[in-house]
Amino acid sequence: MHATVGDRLHIHSRAVGLDETIGEILEVRGSEGAPPYLVRFSDGHEGLVYPGPDSLVEPRTSESPRIKDSTSAR
């Protein structure tokens, strides 16, 4: 798996009926784009992630909106 800052990380649900989790990669801590990644998720929390086989990196495009920190508005 390879990622750069600004890419989106999709973590697919392991059960039917549950939503996937989407986050924006803030830091790439591995060498040459490898995990782990510091990710801000759509609910505002941040965490260090070692993505598993149920994950997908979507490269950032100029049209991709950024995931905002929900705690900054408080």
PDB file of N, H, CA, C and O in Angstrom:
ATOM      1  N   MET A   1       0.853  -1.166   0.000  1.00  0.00           N
ATOM      2  CA  MET A   1       0.000   0.000   0.000  1.00  0.00           C
ATOM      3  C   MET A   1       0.899   1.229   0.000  1.00  0.00           C
ATOM      4  O   MET A   1       1.911   1.271   0.700  1.00  0.00           O
ATOM      5  N   HIS A   2       0.521   2.227  -0.790  1.00  0.00           N
ATOM      6  H   HIS A   2      -0.301   2.193  -1.358  1.00  0.00           H
ATOM      7  CA  HIS A   2       1.297   3.458  -0.931  1.00  0.00           C
ATOM      8  C   HIS A   2       0.347   4.643  -0.831  1.00  0.00           C
ATOM      9  O   HIS A   2      -0.728   4.636  -1.430  1.00  0.00           O
ATOM     10  N   ALA A   3       0.745   5.665  -0.068  1.00  0.00           N
ATOM     11  H   ALA A   3       1.619   5.671   0.419  1.00  0.00           H
ATOM     12  CA  ALA A   3      -0.098   6.848   0.086  1.00  0.00           C
ATOM     13  C   ALA A   3       0.768   8.092   0.213  1.00  0.00           C
ATOM     14  O   ALA A   3       1.958   8.019   0.520  1.00  0.00           O
ATOM     15  N   THR A   4       0.135   9.239  -0.031  1.00  0.00           N
ATOM     16  H   THR A   4      -0.831   9.299  -0.280  1.00  0.00           H
ATOM     17  CA  THR A   4       0.768  10.533   0.193  1.00  0.00           C
ATOM     18  C   THR A   4      -0.195  11.390   1.023  1.00  0.00           C
ATOM     19  O   THR A   4      -1.382  11.085   1.130  1.00  0.00           O
ATOM     20  N   VAL A   5       0.333  12.452   1.601  1.00  0.00           N
ATOM     21  H   VAL A   5       1.298  12.701   1.514  1.00  0.00           H
ATOM     22  CA  VAL A   5      -0.488  13.350   2.409  1.00  0.00           C
ATOM     23  C   VAL A   5      -1.615  13.912   1.537  1.00  0.00           C
ATOM     24  O   VAL A   5      -1.383  14.346   0.409  1.00  0.00           O
ATOM     25  N   GLY A   6      -2.826  13.897   2.072  1.00  0.00           N
ATOM     26  H   GLY A   6      -3.015  13.545   2.988  1.00  0.00           H
ATOM     27  CA  GLY A   6      -3.998  14.394   1.353  1.00  0.00           C
ATOM     28  C   GLY A   6      -4.828  13.297   0.714  1.00  0.00           C
ATOM     29  O   GLY A   6      -5.981  13.533   0.352  1.00  0.00           O
ATOM     30  N   ASP A   7      -4.269  12.097   0.564  1.00  0.00           N
ATOM     31  H   ASP A   7      -3.332  11.905   0.857  1.00  0.00           H
ATOM     32  CA  ASP A   7      -5.047  10.975   0.034  1.00  0.00           C
ATOM     33  C   ASP A   7      -6.136  10.601   1.032  1.00  0.00           C
ATOM     34  O   ASP A   7      -6.061  10.949   2.210  1.00  0.00           O
ATOM     35  N   ARG A   8      -7.138   9.895   0.548  1.00  0.00           N
ATOM     36  H   ARG A   8      -7.199   9.612  -0.410  1.00  0.00           H
ATOM     37  CA  ARG A   8      -8.211   9.410   1.423  1.00  0.00           C
ATOM     38  C   ARG A   8      -8.020   7.922   1.678  1.00  0.00           C
ATOM     39  O   ARG A   8      -7.639   7.159   0.791  1.00  0.00           O
ATOM     40  N   LEU A   9      -8.293   7.540   2.903  1.00  0.00           N
ATOM     41  H   LEU A   9      -8.602   8.160   3.624  1.00  0.00           H
ATOM     42  CA  LEU A   9      -8.232   6.142   3.295  1.00  0.00           C
ATOM     43  C   LEU A   9      -9.660   5.659   3.521  1.00  0.00           C
ATOM     44  O   LEU A   9     -10.380   6.202   4.358  1.00  0.00           O
ATOM     45  N   HIS A  10     -10.060   4.648   2.779  1.00  0.00           N
ATOM     46  H   HIS A  10      -9.475   4.206   2.098  1.00  0.00           H
ATOM     47  CA  HIS A  10     -11.381   4.029   2.928  1.00  0.00           C
ATOM     48  C   HIS A  10     -11.172   2.694   3.638  1.00  0.00           C
ATOM     49  O   HIS A  10     -10.405   1.850   3.176  1.00  0.00           O
ATOM     50  N   ILE A  11     -11.854   2.513   4.754  1.00  0.00           N
ATOM     51  H   ILE A  11     -12.477   3.199   5.129  1.00  0.00           H
ATOM     52  CA  ILE A  11     -11.815   1.241   5.469  1.00  0.00           C
ATOM     53  C   ILE A  11     -13.203   0.644   5.352  1.00  0.00           C
ATOM     54  O   ILE A  11     -14.159   1.136   5.952  1.00  0.00           O
ATOM     55  N   HIS A  12     -13.302  -0.414   4.580  1.00  0.00           N
ATOM     56  H   HIS A  12     -12.526  -0.814   4.093  1.00  0.00           H
ATOM     57  CA  HIS A  12     -14.594  -1.040   4.304  1.00  0.00           C
ATOM     58  C   HIS A  12     -15.089  -1.798   5.533  1.00  0.00           C
ATOM     59  O   HIS A  12     -14.295  -2.316   6.318  1.00  0.00           O
ATOM     60  N   SER A  13     -16.386  -1.855   5.686  1.00  0.00           N
ATOM     61  H   SER A  13     -17.032  -1.435   5.049  1.00  0.00           H
ATOM     62  CA  SER A  13     -17.016  -2.548   6.799  1.00  0.00           C
ATOM     63  C   SER A  13     -16.806  -4.051   6.682  1.00  0.00           C
ATOM     64  O   SER A  13     -16.777  -4.610   5.586  1.00  0.00           O
ATOM     65  N   ARG A  14     -16.662  -4.686   7.834  1.00  0.00           N
ATOM     66  H   ARG A  14     -16.686  -4.231   8.724  1.00  0.00           H
ATOM     67  CA  ARG A  14     -16.521  -6.148   7.844  1.00  0.00           C
ATOM     68  C   ARG A  14     -17.860  -6.849   8.005  1.00  0.00           C
ATOM     69  O   ARG A  14     -17.925  -8.077   8.057  1.00  0.00           O
ATOM     70  N   ALA A  15     -18.951  -6.047   8.083  1.00  0.00           N
ATOM     71  H   ALA A  15     -18.899  -5.049   8.040  1.00  0.00           H
ATOM     72  CA  ALA A  15     -20.279  -6.627   8.260  1.00  0.00           C
ATOM     73  C   ALA A  15     -21.273  -5.932   7.334  1.00  0.00           C
ATOM     74  O   ALA A  15     -21.151  -4.739   7.058  1.00  0.00           O
ATOM     75  N   VAL A  16     -22.242  -6.680   6.866  1.00  0.00           N
ATOM     76  H   VAL A  16     -22.342  -7.649   7.090  1.00  0.00           H
ATOM     77  CA  VAL A  16     -23.269  -6.132   5.990  1.00  0.00           C
ATOM     78  C   VAL A  16     -24.106  -5.110   6.753  1.00  0.00           C
ATOM     79  O   VAL A  16     -24.492  -5.339   7.899  1.00  0.00           O
ATOM     80  N   GLY A  17     -24.381  -3.978   6.103  1.00  0.00           N
ATOM     81  H   GLY A  17     -24.068  -3.791   5.172  1.00  0.00           H
ATOM     82  CA  GLY A  17     -25.231  -2.968   6.698  1.00  0.00           C
ATOM     83  C   GLY A  17     -24.491  -1.877   7.448  1.00  0.00           C
ATOM     84  O   GLY A  17     -25.103  -0.883   7.839  1.00  0.00           O
ATOM     85  N   LEU A  18     -23.189  -2.034   7.661  1.00  0.00           N
ATOM     86  H   LEU A  18     -22.692  -2.841   7.344  1.00  0.00           H
ATOM     87  CA  LEU A  18     -22.409  -1.006   8.337  1.00  0.00           C
ATOM     88  C   LEU A  18     -21.704  -0.138   7.304  1.00  0.00           C
ATOM     89  O   LEU A  18     -21.297  -0.623   6.248  1.00  0.00           O
ATOM     90  N   ASP A  19     -21.561   1.151   7.614  1.00  0.00           N
ATOM     91  H   ASP A  19     -21.891   1.545   8.471  1.00  0.00           H
ATOM     92  CA  ASP A  19     -20.911   2.071   6.687  1.00  0.00           C
ATOM     93  C   ASP A  19     -19.401   1.903   6.724  1.00  0.00           C
ATOM     94  O   ASP A  19     -18.832   1.454   7.719  1.00  0.00           O
ATOM     95  N   GLU A  20     -18.759   2.276   5.610  1.00  0.00           N
ATOM     96  H   GLU A  20     -19.222   2.641   4.802  1.00  0.00           H
ATOM     97  CA  GLU A  20     -17.309   2.290   5.600  1.00  0.00           C
ATOM     98  C   GLU A  20     -16.821   3.540   6.328  1.00  0.00           C
ATOM     99  O   GLU A  20     -17.561   4.514   6.468  1.00  0.00           O
ATOM    100  N   THR A  21     -15.590   3.506   6.781  1.00  0.00           N
ATOM    101  H   THR A  21     -14.989   2.715   6.668  1.00  0.00           H
ATOM    102  CA  THR A  21     -14.974   4.634   7.453  1.00  0.00           C
ATOM    103  C   THR A  21     -14.057   5.333   6.459  1.00  0.00           C
ATOM    104  O   THR A  21     -13.291   4.678   5.751  1.00  0.00           O
ATOM    105  N   ILE A  22     -14.131   6.664   6.402  1.00  0.00           N
ATOM    106  H   ILE A  22     -14.753   7.196   6.977  1.00  0.00           H
ATOM    107  CA  ILE A  22     -13.311   7.432   5.467  1.00  0.00           C
ATOM    108  C   ILE A  22     -12.510   8.455   6.250  1.00  0.00           C
ATOM    109  O   ILE A  22     -13.031   9.127   7.141  1.00  0.00           O
ATOM    110  N   GLY A  23     -11.229   8.564   5.904  1.00  0.00           N
ATOM    111  H   GLY A  23     -10.805   8.018   5.181  1.00  0.00           H
ATOM    112  CA  GLY A  23     -10.372   9.541   6.559  1.00  0.00           C
ATOM    113  C   GLY A  23      -9.376  10.139   5.592  1.00  0.00           C
ATOM    114  O   GLY A  23      -9.122   9.588   4.521  1.00  0.00           O
ATOM    115  N   GLU A  24      -8.814  11.273   5.979  1.00  0.00           N
ATOM    116  H   GLU A  24      -9.020  11.720   6.849  1.00  0.00           H
ATOM    117  CA  GLU A  24      -7.793  11.944   5.180  1.00  0.00           C
ATOM    118  C   GLU A  24      -6.427  11.679   5.804  1.00  0.00           C
ATOM    119  O   GLU A  24      -6.257  11.823   7.015  1.00  0.00           O
ATOM    120  N   ILE A  25      -5.472  11.299   4.995  1.00  0.00           N
ATOM    121  H   ILE A  25      -5.611  11.182   4.012  1.00  0.00           H
ATOM    122  CA  ILE A  25      -4.127  11.019   5.482  1.00  0.00           C
ATOM    123  C   ILE A  25      -3.409  12.342   5.740  1.00  0.00           C
ATOM    124  O   ILE A  25      -3.211  13.143   4.827  1.00  0.00           O
ATOM    125  N   LEU A  26      -3.021  12.557   6.996  1.00  0.00           N
ATOM    126  H   LEU A  26      -3.182  11.906   7.738  1.00  0.00           H
ATOM    127  CA  LEU A  26      -2.351  13.786   7.405  1.00  0.00           C
ATOM    128  C   LEU A  26      -0.835  13.642   7.395  1.00  0.00           C
ATOM    129  O   LEU A  26      -0.116  14.593   7.087  1.00  0.00           O
ATOM    130  N   GLU A  27      -0.351  12.445   7.735  1.00  0.00           N
ATOM    131  H   GLU A  27      -0.934  11.673   7.985  1.00  0.00           H
ATOM    132  CA  GLU A  27       1.085  12.160   7.757  1.00  0.00           C
ATOM    133  C   GLU A  27       1.323  10.737   7.290  1.00  0.00           C
ATOM    134  O   GLU A  27       0.534   9.835   7.573  1.00  0.00           O
ATOM    135  N   VAL A  28       2.414  10.547   6.574  1.00  0.00           N
ATOM    136  H   VAL A  28       3.055  11.280   6.343  1.00  0.00           H
ATOM    137  CA  VAL A  28       2.867   9.214   6.186  1.00  0.00           C
ATOM    138  C   VAL A  28       4.130   8.964   6.991  1.00  0.00           C
ATOM    139  O   VAL A  28       5.138   9.639   6.785  1.00  0.00           O
ATOM    140  N   ARG A  29       4.087   8.005   7.902  1.00  0.00           N
ATOM    141  H   ARG A  29       3.268   7.456   8.068  1.00  0.00           H
ATOM    142  CA  ARG A  29       5.220   7.783   8.802  1.00  0.00           C
ATOM    143  C   ARG A  29       6.120   6.643   8.369  1.00  0.00           C
ATOM    144  O   ARG A  29       7.207   6.474   8.922  1.00  0.00           O
ATOM    145  N   GLY A  30       5.691   5.857   7.393  1.00  0.00           N
ATOM    146  H   GLY A  30       4.808   5.995   6.944  1.00  0.00           H
ATOM    147  CA  GLY A  30       6.532   4.790   6.873  1.00  0.00           C
ATOM    148  C   GLY A  30       7.426   5.312   5.759  1.00  0.00           C
ATOM    149  O   GLY A  30       7.268   6.444   5.302  1.00  0.00           O
ATOM    150  N   SER A  31       8.353   4.489   5.331  1.00  0.00           N
ATOM    151  H   SER A  31       8.481   3.570   5.703  1.00  0.00           H
ATOM    152  CA  SER A  31       9.253   4.906   4.255  1.00  0.00           C
ATOM    153  C   SER A  31       8.579   4.725   2.899  1.00  0.00           C
ATOM    154  O   SER A  31       7.875   3.742   2.672  1.00  0.00           O
ATOM    155  N   GLU A  32       8.800   5.677   2.008  1.00  0.00           N
ATOM    156  H   GLU A  32       9.372   6.476   2.193  1.00  0.00           H
ATOM    157  CA  GLU A  32       8.307   5.627   0.631  1.00  0.00           C
ATOM    158  C   GLU A  32       6.798   5.420   0.528  1.00  0.00           C
ATOM    159  O   GLU A  32       6.335   4.661  -0.323  1.00  0.00           O
ATOM    160  N   GLY A  33       6.032   6.083   1.382  1.00  0.00           N
ATOM    161  H   GLY A  33       6.408   6.700   2.074  1.00  0.00           H
ATOM    162  CA  GLY A  33       4.579   6.027   1.308  1.00  0.00           C
ATOM    163  C   GLY A  33       3.934   4.848   1.996  1.00  0.00           C
ATOM    164  O   GLY A  33       2.730   4.632   1.861  1.00  0.00           O
ATOM    165  N   ALA A  34       4.718   4.082   2.730  1.00  0.00           N
ATOM    166  H   ALA A  34       5.696   4.257   2.839  1.00  0.00           H
ATOM    167  CA  ALA A  34       4.189   2.898   3.411  1.00  0.00           C
ATOM    168  C   ALA A  34       3.575   3.277   4.759  1.00  0.00           C
ATOM    169  O   ALA A  34       3.904   4.325   5.315  1.00  0.00           O
ATOM    170  N   PRO A  35       2.680   2.425   5.292  1.00  0.00           N
ATOM    171  CA  PRO A  35       2.097   2.671   6.603  1.00  0.00           C
ATOM    172  C   PRO A  35       3.178   2.667   7.679  1.00  0.00           C
ATOM    173  O   PRO A  35       4.275   2.153   7.458  1.00  0.00           O
ATOM    174  N   PRO A  36       2.869   3.240   8.845  1.00  0.00           N
ATOM    175  CA  PRO A  36       1.572   3.708   9.313  1.00  0.00           C
ATOM    176  C   PRO A  36       1.253   5.108   8.818  1.00  0.00           C
ATOM    177  O   PRO A  36       2.134   5.851   8.384  1.00  0.00           O
ATOM    178  N   TYR A  37      -0.042   5.456   8.893  1.00  0.00           N
ATOM    179  H   TYR A  37      -0.757   4.853   9.246  1.00  0.00           H
ATOM    180  CA  TYR A  37      -0.540   6.762   8.477  1.00  0.00           C
ATOM    181  C   TYR A  37      -1.262   7.423   9.648  1.00  0.00           C
ATOM    182  O   TYR A  37      -1.999   6.769  10.386  1.00  0.00           O
ATOM    183  N   LEU A  38      -1.040   8.724   9.807  1.00  0.00           N
ATOM    184  H   LEU A  38      -0.441   9.255   9.208  1.00  0.00           H
ATOM    185  CA  LEU A  38      -1.849   9.503  10.740  1.00  0.00           C
ATOM    186  C   LEU A  38      -3.051   9.977   9.946  1.00  0.00           C
ATOM    187  O   LEU A  38      -2.899  10.659   8.933  1.00  0.00           O
ATOM    188  N   VAL A  39      -4.251   9.619  10.399  1.00  0.00           N
ATOM    189  H   VAL A  39      -4.375   9.065  11.222  1.00  0.00           H
ATOM    190  CA  VAL A  39      -5.475   9.847   9.628  1.00  0.00           C
ATOM    191  C   VAL A  39      -6.481  10.636  10.453  1.00  0.00           C
ATOM    192  O   VAL A  39      -6.668  10.364  11.639  1.00  0.00           O
ATOM    193  N   ARG A  40      -7.134  11.623   9.818  1.00  0.00           N
ATOM    194  H   ARG A  40      -6.982  11.844   8.854  1.00  0.00           H
ATOM    195  CA  ARG A  40      -8.273  12.325  10.420  1.00  0.00           C
ATOM    196  C   ARG A  40      -9.528  11.754   9.779  1.00  0.00           C
ATOM    197  O   ARG A  40      -9.696  11.810   8.560  1.00  0.00           O
ATOM    198  N   PHE A  41     -10.402  11.207  10.604  1.00  0.00           N
ATOM    199  H   PHE A  41     -10.266  11.161  11.593  1.00  0.00           H
ATOM    200  CA  PHE A  41     -11.617  10.582  10.111  1.00  0.00           C
ATOM    201  C   PHE A  41     -12.749  11.598  10.019  1.00  0.00           C
ATOM    202  O   PHE A  41     -12.666  12.687  10.586  1.00  0.00           O
ATOM    203  N   SER A  42     -13.795  11.236   9.307  1.00  0.00           N
ATOM    204  H   SER A  42     -13.862  10.351   8.846  1.00  0.00           H
ATOM    205  CA  SER A  42     -14.904  12.158   9.050  1.00  0.00           C
ATOM    206  C   SER A  42     -15.646  12.573  10.316  1.00  0.00           C
ATOM    207  O   SER A  42     -16.346  13.585  10.305  1.00  0.00           O
ATOM    208  N   ASP A  43     -15.510  11.815  11.414  1.00  0.00           N
ATOM    209  H   ASP A  43     -14.941  10.993  11.424  1.00  0.00           H
ATOM    210  CA  ASP A  43     -16.151  12.215  12.672  1.00  0.00           C
ATOM    211  C   ASP A  43     -15.253  13.134  13.497  1.00  0.00           C
ATOM    212  O   ASP A  43     -15.632  13.550  14.592  1.00  0.00           O
ATOM    213  N   GLY A  44     -14.052  13.458  12.973  1.00  0.00           N
ATOM    214  H   GLY A  44     -13.744  13.120  12.084  1.00  0.00           H
ATOM    215  CA  GLY A  44     -13.160  14.408  13.622  1.00  0.00           C
ATOM    216  C   GLY A  44     -12.016  13.809  14.413  1.00  0.00           C
ATOM    217  O   GLY A  44     -11.058  14.515  14.724  1.00  0.00           O
ATOM    218  N   HIS A  45     -12.084  12.526  14.749  1.00  0.00           N
ATOM    219  H   HIS A  45     -12.862  11.952  14.496  1.00  0.00           H
ATOM    220  CA  HIS A  45     -10.983  11.971  15.537  1.00  0.00           C
ATOM    221  C   HIS A  45      -9.804  11.630  14.634  1.00  0.00           C
ATOM    222  O   HIS A  45      -9.963  11.374  13.440  1.00  0.00           O
ATOM    223  N   GLU A  46      -8.621  11.633  15.236  1.00  0.00           N
ATOM    224  H   GLU A  46      -8.492  11.840  16.205  1.00  0.00           H
ATOM    225  CA  GLU A  46      -7.395  11.306  14.516  1.00  0.00           C
ATOM    226  C   GLU A  46      -6.769  10.080  15.144  1.00  0.00           C
ATOM    227  O   GLU A  46      -6.886   9.863  16.350  1.00  0.00           O
ATOM    228  N   GLY A  47      -6.100   9.273  14.322  1.00  0.00           N
ATOM    229  H   GLY A  47      -6.005   9.450  13.342  1.00  0.00           H
ATOM    230  CA  GLY A  47      -5.444   8.090  14.843  1.00  0.00           C
ATOM    231  C   GLY A  47      -4.361   7.590  13.914  1.00  0.00           C
ATOM    232  O   GLY A  47      -4.342   7.899  12.722  1.00  0.00           O
ATOM    233  N   LEU A  48      -3.454   6.806  14.489  1.00  0.00           N
ATOM    234  H   LEU A  48      -3.469   6.555  15.457  1.00  0.00           H
ATOM    235  CA  LEU A  48      -2.396   6.173  13.731  1.00  0.00           C
ATOM    236  C   LEU A  48      -2.934   4.846  13.206  1.00  0.00           C
ATOM    237  O   LEU A  48      -3.404   4.013  13.981  1.00  0.00           O
ATOM    238  N   VAL A  49      -2.865   4.650  11.897  1.00  0.00           N
ATOM    239  H   VAL A  49      -2.483   5.326  11.267  1.00  0.00           H
ATOM    240  CA  VAL A  49      -3.517   3.501  11.271  1.00  0.00           C
ATOM    241  C   VAL A  49      -2.510   2.666  10.486  1.00  0.00           C
ATOM    242  O   VAL A  49      -1.719   3.190   9.702  1.00  0.00           O
ATOM    243  N   TYR A  50      -2.558   1.371  10.715  1.00  0.00           N
ATOM    244  H   TYR A  50      -3.201   0.946  11.352  1.00  0.00           H
ATOM    245  CA  TYR A  50      -1.878   0.387   9.880  1.00  0.00           C
ATOM    246  C   TYR A  50      -2.991  -0.309   9.088  1.00  0.00           C
ATOM    247  O   TYR A  50      -3.588  -1.260   9.592  1.00  0.00           O
ATOM    248  N   PRO A  51      -3.288   0.142   7.858  1.00  0.00           N
ATOM    249  CA  PRO A  51      -4.437  -0.390   7.120  1.00  0.00           C
ATOM    250  C   PRO A  51      -4.306  -1.887   6.833  1.00  0.00           C
ATOM    251  O   PRO A  51      -3.224  -2.400   6.549  1.00  0.00           O
ATOM    252  N   GLY A  52      -5.440  -2.555   6.918  1.00  0.00           N
ATOM    253  H   GLY A  52      -6.319  -2.138   7.148  1.00  0.00           H
ATOM    254  CA  GLY A  52      -5.500  -3.977   6.633  1.00  0.00           C
ATOM    255  C   GLY A  52      -5.999  -4.237   5.222  1.00  0.00           C
ATOM    256  O   GLY A  52      -6.105  -3.312   4.416  1.00  0.00           O
ATOM    257  N   PRO A  53      -6.307  -5.495   4.920  1.00  0.00           N
ATOM    258  CA  PRO A  53      -6.752  -5.868   3.570  1.00  0.00           C
ATOM    259  C   PRO A  53      -8.125  -5.314   3.201  1.00  0.00           C
ATOM    260  O   PRO A  53      -8.513  -5.351   2.033  1.00  0.00           O
ATOM    261  N   ASP A  54      -8.863  -4.800   4.184  1.00  0.00           N
ATOM    262  H   ASP A  54      -8.547  -4.770   5.132  1.00  0.00           H
ATOM    263  CA  ASP A  54     -10.177  -4.222   3.913  1.00  0.00           C
ATOM    264  C   ASP A  54     -10.098  -2.721   3.651  1.00  0.00           C
ATOM    265  O   ASP A  54     -11.117  -2.031   3.673  1.00  0.00           O
ATOM    266  N   SER A  55      -8.882  -2.209   3.401  1.00  0.00           N
ATOM    267  H   SER A  55      -8.054  -2.770   3.383  1.00  0.00           H
ATOM    268  CA  SER A  55      -8.666  -0.777   3.207  1.00  0.00           C
ATOM    269  C   SER A  55      -8.229  -0.456   1.778  1.00  0.00           C
ATOM    270  O   SER A  55      -7.673  -1.293   1.068  1.00  0.00           O
ATOM    271  N   LEU A  56      -8.501   0.790   1.387  1.00  0.00           N
ATOM    272  H   LEU A  56      -8.952   1.471   1.964  1.00  0.00           H
ATOM    273  CA  LEU A  56      -8.166   1.262   0.050  1.00  0.00           C
ATOM    274  C   LEU A  56      -7.715   2.711   0.144  1.00  0.00           C
ATOM    275  O   LEU A  56      -8.346   3.515   0.831  1.00  0.00           O
ATOM    276  N   VAL A  57      -6.624   3.052  -0.544  1.00  0.00           N
ATOM    277  H   VAL A  57      -6.111   2.399  -1.101  1.00  0.00           H
ATOM    278  CA  VAL A  57      -6.164   4.440  -0.596  1.00  0.00           C
ATOM    279  C   VAL A  57      -6.654   5.054  -1.894  1.00  0.00           C
ATOM    280  O   VAL A  57      -6.402   4.524  -2.976  1.00  0.00           O
ATOM    281  N   GLU A  58      -7.361   6.181  -1.783  1.00  0.00           N
ATOM    282  H   GLU A  58      -7.567   6.612  -0.905  1.00  0.00           H
ATOM    283  CA  GLU A  58      -7.846   6.921  -2.947  1.00  0.00           C
ATOM    284  C   GLU A  58      -6.967   8.164  -3.095  1.00  0.00           C
ATOM    285  O   GLU A  58      -6.950   9.019  -2.209  1.00  0.00           O
ATOM    286  N   PRO A  59      -6.237   8.268  -4.207  1.00  0.00           N
ATOM    287  CA  PRO A  59      -5.373   9.440  -4.396  1.00  0.00           C
ATOM    288  C   PRO A  59      -6.181  10.733  -4.389  1.00  0.00           C
ATOM    289  O   PRO A  59      -7.312  10.784  -4.872  1.00  0.00           O
ATOM    290  N   ARG A  60      -5.572  11.772  -3.828  1.00  0.00           N
ATOM    291  H   ARG A  60      -4.654  11.730  -3.435  1.00  0.00           H
ATOM    292  CA  ARG A  60      -6.227  13.081  -3.768  1.00  0.00           C
ATOM    293  C   ARG A  60      -6.280  13.696  -5.156  1.00  0.00           C
ATOM    294  O   ARG A  60      -5.322  13.619  -5.924  1.00  0.00           O
ATOM    295  N   THR A  61      -7.417  14.309  -5.462  1.00  0.00           N
ATOM    296  H   THR A  61      -8.196  14.372  -4.837  1.00  0.00           H
ATOM    297  CA  THR A  61      -7.567  15.048  -6.709  1.00  0.00           C
ATOM    298  C   THR A  61      -7.850  16.503  -6.361  1.00  0.00           C
ATOM    299  O   THR A  61      -8.147  16.822  -5.210  1.00  0.00           O
ATOM    300  N   SER A  62      -7.762  17.369  -7.333  1.00  0.00           N
ATOM    301  H   SER A  62      -7.520  17.110  -8.268  1.00  0.00           H
ATOM    302  CA  SER A  62      -8.007  18.783  -7.075  1.00  0.00           C
ATOM    303  C   SER A  62      -9.456  19.035  -6.674  1.00  0.00           C
ATOM    304  O   SER A  62      -9.751  20.058  -6.055  1.00  0.00           O
ATOM    305  N   GLU A  63     -10.370  18.119  -7.015  1.00  0.00           N
ATOM    306  H   GLU A  63     -10.130  17.289  -7.518  1.00  0.00           H
ATOM    307  CA  GLU A  63     -11.783  18.270  -6.674  1.00  0.00           C
ATOM    308  C   GLU A  63     -12.129  17.673  -5.317  1.00  0.00           C
ATOM    309  O   GLU A  63     -13.236  17.883  -4.821  1.00  0.00           O
ATOM    310  N   SER A  64     -11.197  16.928  -4.700  1.00  0.00           N
ATOM    311  H   SER A  64     -10.297  16.757  -5.103  1.00  0.00           H
ATOM    312  CA  SER A  64     -11.482  16.265  -3.429  1.00  0.00           C
ATOM    313  C   SER A  64     -11.603  17.278  -2.299  1.00  0.00           C
ATOM    314  O   SER A  64     -10.654  18.013  -2.028  1.00  0.00           O
ATOM    315  N   PRO A  65     -12.749  17.327  -1.640  1.00  0.00           N
ATOM    316  CA  PRO A  65     -12.864  18.224  -0.482  1.00  0.00           C
ATOM    317  C   PRO A  65     -12.055  17.667   0.678  1.00  0.00           C
ATOM    318  O   PRO A  65     -11.919  16.451   0.812  1.00  0.00           O
ATOM    319  N   ARG A  66     -11.521  18.536   1.508  1.00  0.00           N
ATOM    320  H   ARG A  66     -11.631  19.524   1.398  1.00  0.00           H
ATOM    321  CA  ARG A  66     -10.756  18.103   2.675  1.00  0.00           C
ATOM    322  C   ARG A  66     -11.715  17.723   3.791  1.00  0.00           C
ATOM    323  O   ARG A  66     -12.820  18.258   3.881  1.00  0.00           O
ATOM    324  N   ILE A  67     -11.290  16.806   4.632  1.00  0.00           N
ATOM    325  H   ILE A  67     -10.392  16.372   4.559  1.00  0.00           H
ATOM    326  CA  ILE A  67     -12.075  16.441   5.802  1.00  0.00           C
ATOM    327  C   ILE A  67     -11.709  17.428   6.893  1.00  0.00           C
ATOM    328  O   ILE A  67     -10.542  17.544   7.266  1.00  0.00           O
ATOM    329  N   LYS A  68     -12.707  18.141   7.408  1.00  0.00           N
ATOM    330  H   LYS A  68     -13.655  18.046   7.106  1.00  0.00           H
ATOM    331  CA  LYS A  68     -12.466  19.190   8.392  1.00  0.00           C
ATOM    332  C   LYS A  68     -12.430  18.615   9.803  1.00  0.00           C
ATOM    333  O   LYS A  68     -13.074  17.612  10.109  1.00  0.00           O
ATOM    334  N   ASP A  69     -11.670  19.273  10.632  1.00  0.00           N
ATOM    335  H   ASP A  69     -11.146  20.088  10.384  1.00  0.00           H
ATOM    336  CA  ASP A  69     -11.588  18.899  12.045  1.00  0.00           C
ATOM    337  C   ASP A  69     -12.834  19.408  12.737  1.00  0.00           C
ATOM    338  O   ASP A  69     -13.010  20.618  12.879  1.00  0.00           O
ATOM    339  N   SER A  70     -13.695  18.516  13.166  1.00  0.00           N
ATOM    340  H   SER A  70     -13.552  17.533  13.050  1.00  0.00           H
ATOM    341  CA  SER A  70     -14.958  18.918  13.782  1.00  0.00           C
ATOM    342  C   SER A  70     -14.761  19.541  15.160  1.00  0.00           C
ATOM    343  O   SER A  70     -15.668  20.207  15.660  1.00  0.00           O
ATOM    344  N   THR A  71     -13.609  19.344  15.783  1.00  0.00           N
ATOM    345  H   THR A  71     -12.873  18.803  15.376  1.00  0.00           H
ATOM    346  CA  THR A  71     -13.371  19.901  17.109  1.00  0.00           C
ATOM    347  C   THR A  71     -12.958  21.365  17.052  1.00  0.00           C
ATOM    348  O   THR A  71     -13.061  22.061  18.062  1.00  0.00           O
ATOM    349  N   SER A  72     -12.490  21.858  15.899  1.00  0.00           N
ATOM    350  H   SER A  72     -12.406  21.293  15.079  1.00  0.00           H
ATOM    351  CA  SER A  72     -12.027  23.243  15.800  1.00  0.00           C
ATOM    352  C   SER A  72     -13.186  24.253  15.885  1.00  0.00           C
ATOM    353  O   SER A  72     -12.962  25.421  16.202  1.00  0.00           O
ATOM    354  N   ALA A  73     -14.402  23.816  15.608  1.00  0.00           N
ATOM    355  H   ALA A  73     -14.584  22.867  15.350  1.00  0.00           H
ATOM    356  CA  ALA A  73     -15.558  24.702  15.635  1.00  0.00           C
ATOM    357  C   ALA A  73     -16.123  24.874  17.049  1.00  0.00           C
ATOM    358  O   ALA A  73     -17.019  25.689  17.269  1.00  0.00           O
ATOM    359  N   ARG A  74     -15.598  24.109  17.997  1.00  0.00           N
ATOM    360  H   ARG A  74     -14.870  23.447  17.818  1.00  0.00           H
ATOM    361  CA  ARG A  74     -16.135  24.149  19.367  1.00  0.00           C
ATOM    362  C   ARG A  74     -15.532  25.245  20.179  1.00  0.00           C
ATOM    363  O   ARG A  74     -15.878  25.410  21.349  1.00  0.00           O
TER     364      ARG A  74
END
